[in-house]
Amino acid sequence: MFIPRQITNDVLTDLVQSGKVVLIYGPRQAGKTTLSKVILEKTGLKTLWANADQLKYADILSSRDLSKLKALVHGYEILFIDEGQRINDIGLNLKILHDEIPGLKVLVTGSSSFLLSSRVTESLAGRKKVYTLFPVSMGELAQTHNRFELGSQLEERLIYGQYPEVIKLTGYAEKEEYLRDISASYLFKDIFEMENIKYPFKIRDLLRLLAYQLGSQVSLHELGRQLGLNRETVERYLFLLEQSFVIFRLPAFSRNPRKEISKSPKFYFYDNGIRNIVIDDLHTLALRNDTGALWENFILSERLKKLLYERKYANRYFWRTYSGSEIDYVEESGGHLKAFEIKYGKTKVKPPRSWLQNYGGDFQVINKDNYLDFIL
């Protein structure tokens, strides 16, 4: 089963026409290598596949030696580097390739943005095109499934998530086994390999706490107290989990600090399946008490994918007053605010009066009847 990926044509165009190094970031197992294979086949150009796990490629691609680099790519039109974060001085070497071999097209994948981007951002200033590949989006599934089919698969998406392999597997036992493998083998791999983590088990504990507080405000002080860590360490671990594409944060929207909460962000998971396996709960919705939180996580992660893939830039928040009025999701774009309440059922919700008075009436409820219009 092939799942078309939304960024395919854009990456292909940039690789062939832009003259820049093309980088694809994203979590492990999101399908970066598979996508790259599809794109490279579409070019019809002679390609050198260089897996950074293989020493023969890693040594040359980290050498900064132009003669060695030229010898490596001689006779090829495209250089494809898989798992580029494993190569020392990757940014400087990509700069040499770009500047000294101008006809060569270069495509690089990397599993974590903080591992790769920290090494390429400065060296490749003005020389790169960057894409992020997430677990499969509903927009991508909509290319091969109609709305009825998407709706019939909704509960499965809420529970097992949308990693490509999870979607392809047919049995629930196989899906669960795969998610357990990701959480055990891949989820923290880059963090543990490349960062000096004093208490690695604390990151797992932190992620579990966030999973249980899904959709709720999070106090970093309280997280630190529960984990026995100071606030700075908690912040660092959260940053690493964000940069590893495990979680993302939603800050509070406030223009009136006396009445509106401005601190204590919310955290969500890029993938529902990862969230559920972290707390070891893959029960059906009928047996759960967190359906609302799963729905909210699903909608917000899908909306994020849509905005990023379509290169639509918007500030994203939640809103809450000290008196208890709240809105699940607020988007700010072009100086305009849009407010959304996210409900799994068909509950009628009116916008809070204080929101209407201060920010206007652009308000919508997102539920099972209209969610596809919001995320496709």
Helices and strands as residue ranges (DSSP letters): H 8-13, I 14-18, E 21-25, H 32-43, E 47-51, H 55-61, H 66-73, E 78-82, G 84-86, H 90-100, E 105-109, H 113-120, E 128-132, H 138-141, H 147-152, H 154-160, H 164-168, H 172-185, H 189-194, H 200-212, H 220-227, H 231-243, E 247-250, E 266-269, H 272-278, G 285-287, H 291-309, E 315-320, E 326-333, E 336-342, H 353-359, E 363-366, H 371-375
